Amino acid sequence: QVRIVESGGGLVQFGGSRTVSCVASGGGGSIYAMDWYRQVPGKNRELVAELSGDGRTKDAAAVKGRFTVSRDSENSENAVHLSMDSLKPEDTAVYYCNADIEVNRVLYRDHWGQGIQVCVSA
């Protein structure tokens, strides 16, 4: 069974950078596509970045030019990063990755990471 584990959260100063990562393990599959969401208490989960199966990326307007989603250079099949620059206090949230996993050319959708907190100090 595939497991998605997130890492890299923490406290960041205003204007700083942070990279959060998701690694898939088990099940014999690989990450086909991945979406990144964030959520703050009392609000709906917000889509912030997308990595499609053909390598295209898309960012939400609120993070455009500041956030970048990419595959790991050494583990491209099973690790994806969300690199966040010029962070603002309003970027404070729990960040979730949601992966589509490919196993023998069959897609299994909606594998969520556990969520990881990113706090940006003013």
PyMOL CGO cylinders between C-alpha atoms (Angstrom):
from pymol import cmd
from pymol.cgo import CYLINDER

trace = [
    CYLINDER, 0.00, 0.00, 0.00, 1.31, 3.43, -0.94, 0.3, 1, 1, 1, 1, 1, 1,
    CYLINDER, 1.31, 3.43, -0.94, 2.18, 5.84, 1.83, 0.3, 1, 1, 1, 1, 1, 1,
    CYLINDER, 2.18, 5.84, 1.83, 2.72, 9.57, 1.32, 0.3, 1, 1, 1, 1, 1, 1,
    CYLINDER, 2.72, 9.57, 1.32, 4.89, 11.29, 3.90, 0.3, 1, 1, 1, 1, 1, 1,
    CYLINDER, 4.89, 11.29, 3.90, 5.41, 15.04, 4.09, 0.3, 1, 1, 1, 1, 1, 1,
    CYLINDER, 5.41, 15.04, 4.09, 8.38, 16.85, 5.51, 0.3, 1, 1, 1, 1, 1, 1,
    CYLINDER, 8.38, 16.85, 5.51, 9.97, 20.28, 5.67, 0.3, 1, 1, 1, 1, 1, 1,
    CYLINDER, 9.97, 20.28, 5.67, 7.48, 22.41, 7.56, 0.3, 1, 1, 1, 1, 1, 1,
    CYLINDER, 7.48, 22.41, 7.56, 8.30, 24.77, 10.36, 0.3, 1, 1, 1, 1, 1, 1,
    CYLINDER, 8.30, 24.77, 10.36, 8.67, 28.41, 11.31, 0.3, 1, 1, 1, 1, 1, 1,
    CYLINDER, 8.67, 28.41, 11.31, 9.94, 30.87, 8.70, 0.3, 1, 1, 1, 1, 1, 1,
    CYLINDER, 9.94, 30.87, 8.70, 10.53, 34.60, 8.86, 0.3, 1, 1, 1, 1, 1, 1,
    CYLINDER, 10.53, 34.60, 8.86, 8.65, 37.01, 6.66, 0.3, 1, 1, 1, 1, 1, 1,
    CYLINDER, 8.65, 37.01, 6.66, 10.29, 37.08, 3.24, 0.3, 1, 1, 1, 1, 1, 1,
    CYLINDER, 10.29, 37.08, 3.24, 12.06, 33.80, 3.80, 0.3, 1, 1, 1, 1, 1, 1,
    CYLINDER, 12.06, 33.80, 3.80, 11.95, 30.50, 1.96, 0.3, 1, 1, 1, 1, 1, 1,
    CYLINDER, 11.95, 30.50, 1.96, 10.94, 26.99, 2.78, 0.3, 1, 1, 1, 1, 1, 1,
    CYLINDER, 10.94, 26.99, 2.78, 10.58, 23.75, 0.86, 0.3, 1, 1, 1, 1, 1, 1,
    CYLINDER, 10.58, 23.75, 0.86, 8.06, 21.12, 1.81, 0.3, 1, 1, 1, 1, 1, 1,
    CYLINDER, 8.06, 21.12, 1.81, 8.32, 17.68, 0.29, 0.3, 1, 1, 1, 1, 1, 1,
    CYLINDER, 8.32, 17.68, 0.29, 6.22, 14.59, -0.26, 0.3, 1, 1, 1, 1, 1, 1,
    CYLINDER, 6.22, 14.59, -0.26, 7.70, 11.17, -0.67, 0.3, 1, 1, 1, 1, 1, 1,
    CYLINDER, 7.70, 11.17, -0.67, 5.74, 8.12, -1.79, 0.3, 1, 1, 1, 1, 1, 1,
    CYLINDER, 5.74, 8.12, -1.79, 6.76, 4.68, -0.62, 0.3, 1, 1, 1, 1, 1, 1,
    CYLINDER, 6.76, 4.68, -0.62, 5.39, 1.16, -0.79, 0.3, 1, 1, 1, 1, 1, 1,
    CYLINDER, 5.39, 1.16, -0.79, 2.93, -0.37, -3.22, 0.3, 1, 1, 1, 1, 1, 1,
    CYLINDER, 2.93, -0.37, -3.22, 5.37, -0.51, -6.11, 0.3, 1, 1, 1, 1, 1, 1,
    CYLINDER, 5.37, -0.51, -6.11, 4.02, 2.67, -7.69, 0.3, 1, 1, 1, 1, 1, 1,
    CYLINDER, 4.02, 2.67, -7.69, 5.30, 6.10, -8.62, 0.3, 1, 1, 1, 1, 1, 1,
    CYLINDER, 5.30, 6.10, -8.62, 3.93, 9.62, -8.40, 0.3, 1, 1, 1, 1, 1, 1,
    CYLINDER, 3.93, 9.62, -8.40, 2.15, 10.43, -11.63, 0.3, 1, 1, 1, 1, 1, 1,
    CYLINDER, 2.15, 10.43, -11.63, 0.81, 13.83, -10.63, 0.3, 1, 1, 1, 1, 1, 1,
    CYLINDER, 0.81, 13.83, -10.63, 0.60, 15.87, -7.47, 0.3, 1, 1, 1, 1, 1, 1,
    CYLINDER, 0.60, 15.87, -7.47, -1.44, 18.78, -6.17, 0.3, 1, 1, 1, 1, 1, 1,
    CYLINDER, -1.44, 18.78, -6.17, -0.52, 20.92, -3.21, 0.3, 1, 1, 1, 1, 1, 1,
    CYLINDER, -0.52, 20.92, -3.21, -3.17, 22.39, -0.95, 0.3, 1, 1, 1, 1, 1, 1,
    CYLINDER, -3.17, 22.39, -0.95, -3.15, 24.47, 2.18, 0.3, 1, 1, 1, 1, 1, 1,
    CYLINDER, -3.15, 24.47, 2.18, -5.68, 25.02, 4.91, 0.3, 1, 1, 1, 1, 1, 1,
    CYLINDER, -5.68, 25.02, 4.91, -6.10, 27.41, 7.78, 0.3, 1, 1, 1, 1, 1, 1,
    CYLINDER, -6.10, 27.41, 7.78, -8.56, 26.88, 10.63, 0.3, 1, 1, 1, 1, 1, 1,
    CYLINDER, -8.56, 26.88, 10.63, -12.11, 27.78, 9.70, 0.3, 1, 1, 1, 1, 1, 1,
    CYLINDER, -12.11, 27.78, 9.70, -11.46, 27.88, 5.98, 0.3, 1, 1, 1, 1, 1, 1,
    CYLINDER, -11.46, 27.88, 5.98, -11.72, 25.41, 3.12, 0.3, 1, 1, 1, 1, 1, 1,
    CYLINDER, -11.72, 25.41, 3.12, -8.66, 23.67, 1.80, 0.3, 1, 1, 1, 1, 1, 1,
    CYLINDER, -8.66, 23.67, 1.80, -7.12, 25.80, -0.96, 0.3, 1, 1, 1, 1, 1, 1,
    CYLINDER, -7.12, 25.80, -0.96, -5.34, 24.48, -4.06, 0.3, 1, 1, 1, 1, 1, 1,
    CYLINDER, -5.34, 24.48, -4.06, -2.01, 26.28, -4.44, 0.3, 1, 1, 1, 1, 1, 1,
    CYLINDER, -2.01, 26.28, -4.44, 0.04, 24.33, -6.99, 0.3, 1, 1, 1, 1, 1, 1,
    CYLINDER, 0.04, 24.33, -6.99, -0.32, 21.50, -9.46, 0.3, 1, 1, 1, 1, 1, 1,
    CYLINDER, -0.32, 21.50, -9.46, 2.10, 19.16, -11.16, 0.3, 1, 1, 1, 1, 1, 1,
    CYLINDER, 2.10, 19.16, -11.16, 0.49, 17.20, -13.96, 0.3, 1, 1, 1, 1, 1, 1,
    CYLINDER, 0.49, 17.20, -13.96, 1.55, 13.86, -15.35, 0.3, 1, 1, 1, 1, 1, 1,
    CYLINDER, 1.55, 13.86, -15.35, 3.08, 15.48, -18.42, 0.3, 1, 1, 1, 1, 1, 1,
    CYLINDER, 3.08, 15.48, -18.42, 5.24, 17.76, -16.30, 0.3, 1, 1, 1, 1, 1, 1,
    CYLINDER, 5.24, 17.76, -16.30, 3.23, 20.94, -16.59, 0.3, 1, 1, 1, 1, 1, 1,
    CYLINDER, 3.23, 20.94, -16.59, 2.85, 23.04, -13.49, 0.3, 1, 1, 1, 1, 1, 1,
    CYLINDER, 2.85, 23.04, -13.49, 0.22, 25.53, -12.44, 0.3, 1, 1, 1, 1, 1, 1,
    CYLINDER, 0.22, 25.53, -12.44, 0.13, 27.91, -9.51, 0.3, 1, 1, 1, 1, 1, 1,
    CYLINDER, 0.13, 27.91, -9.51, -2.72, 29.70, -7.82, 0.3, 1, 1, 1, 1, 1, 1,
    CYLINDER, -2.72, 29.70, -7.82, -2.82, 33.47, -8.21, 0.3, 1, 1, 1, 1, 1, 1,
    CYLINDER, -2.82, 33.47, -8.21, -2.02, 33.98, -4.52, 0.3, 1, 1, 1, 1, 1, 1,
    CYLINDER, -2.02, 33.98, -4.52, 1.34, 32.22, -4.86, 0.3, 1, 1, 1, 1, 1, 1,
    CYLINDER, 1.34, 32.22, -4.86, 2.25, 32.79, -8.50, 0.3, 1, 1, 1, 1, 1, 1,
    CYLINDER, 2.25, 32.79, -8.50, 5.89, 33.68, -8.92, 0.3, 1, 1, 1, 1, 1, 1,
    CYLINDER, 5.89, 33.68, -8.92, 6.68, 32.66, -5.34, 0.3, 1, 1, 1, 1, 1, 1,
    CYLINDER, 6.68, 32.66, -5.34, 5.88, 28.93, -5.17, 0.3, 1, 1, 1, 1, 1, 1,
    CYLINDER, 5.88, 28.93, -5.17, 7.35, 26.25, -7.43, 0.3, 1, 1, 1, 1, 1, 1,
    CYLINDER, 7.35, 26.25, -7.43, 6.42, 22.59, -7.58, 0.3, 1, 1, 1, 1, 1, 1,
    CYLINDER, 6.42, 22.59, -7.58, 9.01, 20.19, -8.93, 0.3, 1, 1, 1, 1, 1, 1,
    CYLINDER, 9.01, 20.19, -8.93, 10.13, 16.60, -8.91, 0.3, 1, 1, 1, 1, 1, 1,
    CYLINDER, 10.13, 16.60, -8.91, 13.18, 15.62, -6.93, 0.3, 1, 1, 1, 1, 1, 1,
    CYLINDER, 13.18, 15.62, -6.93, 16.27, 15.56, -9.12, 0.3, 1, 1, 1, 1, 1, 1,
    CYLINDER, 16.27, 15.56, -9.12, 17.47, 12.25, -7.72, 0.3, 1, 1, 1, 1, 1, 1,
    CYLINDER, 17.47, 12.25, -7.72, 14.17, 10.55, -6.95, 0.3, 1, 1, 1, 1, 1, 1,
    CYLINDER, 14.17, 10.55, -6.95, 11.88, 11.96, -9.60, 0.3, 1, 1, 1, 1, 1, 1,
    CYLINDER, 11.88, 11.96, -9.60, 9.41, 9.08, -9.48, 0.3, 1, 1, 1, 1, 1, 1,
    CYLINDER, 9.41, 9.08, -9.48, 8.67, 9.21, -5.79, 0.3, 1, 1, 1, 1, 1, 1,
    CYLINDER, 8.67, 9.21, -5.79, 9.46, 12.66, -4.42, 0.3, 1, 1, 1, 1, 1, 1,
    CYLINDER, 9.46, 12.66, -4.42, 7.96, 16.05, -5.18, 0.3, 1, 1, 1, 1, 1, 1,
    CYLINDER, 7.96, 16.05, -5.18, 8.83, 19.40, -3.63, 0.3, 1, 1, 1, 1, 1, 1,
    CYLINDER, 8.83, 19.40, -3.63, 6.95, 22.63, -3.12, 0.3, 1, 1, 1, 1, 1, 1,
    CYLINDER, 6.95, 22.63, -3.12, 9.50, 25.41, -2.93, 0.3, 1, 1, 1, 1, 1, 1,
    CYLINDER, 9.50, 25.41, -2.93, 8.15, 28.57, -1.36, 0.3, 1, 1, 1, 1, 1, 1,
    CYLINDER, 8.15, 28.57, -1.36, 9.89, 31.93, -1.59, 0.3, 1, 1, 1, 1, 1, 1,
    CYLINDER, 9.89, 31.93, -1.59, 9.08, 35.44, -0.41, 0.3, 1, 1, 1, 1, 1, 1,
    CYLINDER, 9.08, 35.44, -0.41, 6.83, 33.99, 2.25, 0.3, 1, 1, 1, 1, 1, 1,
    CYLINDER, 6.83, 33.99, 2.25, 4.19, 36.14, 3.87, 0.3, 1, 1, 1, 1, 1, 1,
    CYLINDER, 4.19, 36.14, 3.87, 2.26, 35.69, 7.12, 0.3, 1, 1, 1, 1, 1, 1,
    CYLINDER, 2.26, 35.69, 7.12, -0.83, 34.87, 5.06, 0.3, 1, 1, 1, 1, 1, 1,
    CYLINDER, -0.83, 34.87, 5.06, 0.99, 31.80, 3.73, 0.3, 1, 1, 1, 1, 1, 1,
    CYLINDER, 0.99, 31.80, 3.73, 0.77, 30.32, 7.22, 0.3, 1, 1, 1, 1, 1, 1,
    CYLINDER, 0.77, 30.32, 7.22, -1.22, 27.12, 6.90, 0.3, 1, 1, 1, 1, 1, 1,
    CYLINDER, -1.22, 27.12, 6.90, -1.12, 23.36, 7.03, 0.3, 1, 1, 1, 1, 1, 1,
    CYLINDER, -1.12, 23.36, 7.03, 0.15, 22.19, 3.66, 0.3, 1, 1, 1, 1, 1, 1,
    CYLINDER, 0.15, 22.19, 3.66, -1.09, 18.95, 2.14, 0.3, 1, 1, 1, 1, 1, 1,
    CYLINDER, -1.09, 18.95, 2.14, 0.05, 17.04, -0.91, 0.3, 1, 1, 1, 1, 1, 1,
    CYLINDER, 0.05, 17.04, -0.91, -2.34, 14.89, -2.89, 0.3, 1, 1, 1, 1, 1, 1,
    CYLINDER, -2.34, 14.89, -2.89, -0.79, 12.40, -5.26, 0.3, 1, 1, 1, 1, 1, 1,
    CYLINDER, -0.79, 12.40, -5.26, -2.04, 10.30, -8.12, 0.3, 1, 1, 1, 1, 1, 1,
    CYLINDER, -2.04, 10.30, -8.12, -0.04, 7.09, -8.02, 0.3, 1, 1, 1, 1, 1, 1,
    CYLINDER, -0.04, 7.09, -8.02, 0.68, 5.00, -11.10, 0.3, 1, 1, 1, 1, 1, 1,
    CYLINDER, 0.68, 5.00, -11.10, 1.10, 1.27, -10.69, 0.3, 1, 1, 1, 1, 1, 1,
    CYLINDER, 1.10, 1.27, -10.69, 1.59, -0.77, -13.84, 0.3, 1, 1, 1, 1, 1, 1,
    CYLINDER, 1.59, -0.77, -13.84, -0.05, 1.99, -15.93, 0.3, 1, 1, 1, 1, 1, 1,
    CYLINDER, -0.05, 1.99, -15.93, -3.11, 2.13, -13.67, 0.3, 1, 1, 1, 1, 1, 1,
    CYLINDER, -3.11, 2.13, -13.67, -3.77, 5.39, -11.83, 0.3, 1, 1, 1, 1, 1, 1,
    CYLINDER, -3.77, 5.39, -11.83, -4.84, 5.40, -8.22, 0.3, 1, 1, 1, 1, 1, 1,
    CYLINDER, -4.84, 5.40, -8.22, -6.00, 8.85, -7.22, 0.3, 1, 1, 1, 1, 1, 1,
    CYLINDER, -6.00, 8.85, -7.22, -6.18, 10.91, -4.03, 0.3, 1, 1, 1, 1, 1, 1,
    CYLINDER, -6.18, 10.91, -4.03, -3.32, 9.74, -1.88, 0.3, 1, 1, 1, 1, 1, 1,
    CYLINDER, -3.32, 9.74, -1.88, -2.99, 12.45, 0.75, 0.3, 1, 1, 1, 1, 1, 1,
    CYLINDER, -2.99, 12.45, 0.75, 0.00, 13.36, 2.83, 0.3, 1, 1, 1, 1, 1, 1,
    CYLINDER, 0.00, 13.36, 2.83, -0.49, 13.82, 6.55, 0.3, 1, 1, 1, 1, 1, 1,
    CYLINDER, -0.49, 13.82, 6.55, -0.26, 17.60, 6.34, 0.3, 1, 1, 1, 1, 1, 1,
    CYLINDER, -0.26, 17.60, 6.34, 2.57, 19.75, 7.60, 0.3, 1, 1, 1, 1, 1, 1,
    CYLINDER, 2.57, 19.75, 7.60, 2.47, 23.12, 9.32, 0.3, 1, 1, 1, 1, 1, 1,
    CYLINDER, 2.47, 23.12, 9.32, 4.25, 26.14, 7.88, 0.3, 1, 1, 1, 1, 1, 1,
    CYLINDER, 4.25, 26.14, 7.88, 4.23, 29.28, 10.00, 0.3, 1, 1, 1, 1, 1, 1,
    CYLINDER, 4.23, 29.28, 10.00, 5.46, 32.61, 8.65, 0.3, 1, 1, 1, 1, 1, 1,
    CYLINDER, 5.46, 32.61, 8.65, 6.27, 35.21, 11.27, 0.3, 1, 1, 1, 1, 1, 1,
    CYLINDER, 6.27, 35.21, 11.27, 5.51, 38.86, 10.65, 0.3, 1, 1, 1, 1, 1, 1,
]
cmd.load_cgo(trace, "trace")
